Amino acid sequence: MTELSQIYDLMRASPMNDWVGGSDPEKVGDACVNVLRRHVRLNGASKVLDFGCGIGRGLVSLHKAGVRPTKIVGMDIMPPVIEFCEQNIAPTVPNTTFELIEGMNDHYDRFIDERDRASHDDLRKKYQGYFTDGYAFSVFTHVTQDDFQKLLDFVSSMMKPGGRFLFTCFELNAFSRHMVLSGQSMFPLDRQRMMDAQDVFIANADDPLSFIAFDADLIRDMVWKAGMTITRVSYGCWMGGGIGESLQDVIVCTKLPELKKIDDVEMTPLVRREPDRPMTPPWPKRLRRYLKRRLG
Ligand SMILES: C[S@@+](CC[C@H](N)C(=O)[O-])C[C@H]1O[C@@H](n2cnc3c(N)ncnc32)[C@H](O)[C@@H]1O
């Protein structure tokens, strides 16, 4: 069994570390886990999806932080990174498996060879409604608008109703557009390109998926179409101005929960201001009846 420090050393020594960003893998992994733990509650019963896991920086740091889910599945489209994870991480980090999955990505296709990869349909069948929690760090910062939707649909199909999925991205909103246009962003982003951008901003025309940002309404819409809803947002500091706890924006989605029968819905109890006067029928009952009529 390999020590975790040895796994990080293997990552540092591998050219694959450059493919996933090039920074120190332990520092990046730890930072991802800090973000994850701030927003998603993991415990021994969690079944966790690491979507676009790369060389497994997040997974290893999760184990290092003492998080012991019942299952962690790492998925990625690049055969060499999945081989690395299978050889170096699976034997050391318990309950961990990896899936090499289908998918094209102009930014990563040069690392993809002819190895058989599992189709989204097969994986949908295998993991339908399985994961209680999931995350994708620096994946939705490198995909086309088309793939953004397809990948959210795919991930959502594997999430349990009520489950949480956290992903990072670059969100275009009034503030981030203003900051980029004012030359404040932490990357050298072209102001004219931002001026011309509508729902999608591509920083580099020669490598469009090296940095891609999407409008807030578009992201919200895609998440909803995938059967999830955004339940938390924590902005990063990529646009400058010193706000944010991380570099990229963090979006937490909840897979739509199963709906309860109207009579089983717990209502906020109301305070009775006049204790002697019976409230007939009590407001919550009237409210229930009204909702029942409206919603069935
Ligand atoms: C910048 S790396 C981040 C890796 C990892 N999440 C981390 O933080 O260490 C982006 C990863 O997304 C993966 N990726 C890109 N397109 C994908 C897709 N369509 N489906 C699944 N993974 C994808 C890439 O292969 C790459 O490993």
The ligand as a Tripos MOL2 file, in Angstrom:
@<TRIPOS>MOLECULE
LIG
   27    29     1     0     0
SMALL
NO_CHARGES

@<TRIPOS>ATOM
      1 C1         -8.5510   20.8750  -15.2160 C.3       1 LIG1
      2 S1         -8.8200   19.1670  -15.1220 S.3       1 LIG1
      3 C2         -9.3840   18.9870  -13.4530 C.3       1 LIG1
      4 C3         -9.2260   17.5880  -12.9250 C.3       1 LIG1
      5 C4         -9.7300   17.3500  -11.5000 C.3       1 LIG1
      6 N1        -11.1240   17.6660  -11.3630 N.3       1 LIG1
      7 C5         -8.9050   18.1310  -10.5140 C.2       1 LIG1
      8 O1         -9.3910   19.1490  -10.0010 O.co2     1 LIG1
      9 O2         -7.7830   17.7250  -10.2630 O.co2     1 LIG1
     10 C6        -10.3080   18.9080  -16.0690 C.3       1 LIG1
     11 C7        -10.6970   17.4510  -16.2050 C.3       1 LIG1
     12 O3        -11.9780   17.3740  -16.8180 O.3       1 LIG1
     13 C8        -11.9810   16.2450  -17.6560 C.3       1 LIG1
     14 N2        -13.0440   16.3860  -18.6620 N.ar      1 LIG1
     15 C9        -13.0890   17.2210  -19.7120 C.ar      1 LIG1
     16 N3        -14.1980   17.0220  -20.4580 N.ar      1 LIG1
     17 C10       -14.8740   16.0180  -19.8360 C.ar      1 LIG1
     18 C11       -16.0930   15.3210  -20.1220 C.ar      1 LIG1
     19 N4        -16.8070   15.6060  -21.2030 N.pl3     1 LIG1
     20 N5        -16.4890   14.3350  -19.2810 N.ar      1 LIG1
     21 C12       -15.7440   14.0420  -18.1810 C.ar      1 LIG1
     22 N6        -14.5770   14.6420  -17.8730 N.ar      1 LIG1
     23 C13       -14.1480   15.6150  -18.6950 C.ar      1 LIG1
     24 C14       -10.5840   16.2700  -18.2720 C.3       1 LIG1
     25 O4        -10.2420   15.0410  -18.8540 O.3       1 LIG1
     26 C15        -9.7340   16.6610  -17.0740 C.3       1 LIG1
     27 O5         -9.2530   15.5530  -16.3630 O.3       1 LIG1
@<TRIPOS>BOND
     1     1     2 1
     2     2     3 1
     3     2    10 1
     4     3     4 1
     5     4     5 1
     6     5     6 1
     7     5     7 1
     8     7     8 2
     9     7     9 1
    10    10    11 1
    11    11    12 1
    12    11    26 1
    13    12    13 1
    14    13    14 1
    15    13    24 1
    16    14    15 ar
    17    14    23 ar
    18    15    16 ar
    19    16    17 ar
    20    17    18 ar
    21    17    23 ar
    22    18    19 1
    23    18    20 ar
    24    20    21 ar
    25    21    22 ar
    26    22    23 ar
    27    24    25 1
    28    24    26 1
    29    26    27 1
@<TRIPOS>SUBSTRUCTURE
     1 LIG1         1 GROUP 0 **** ****
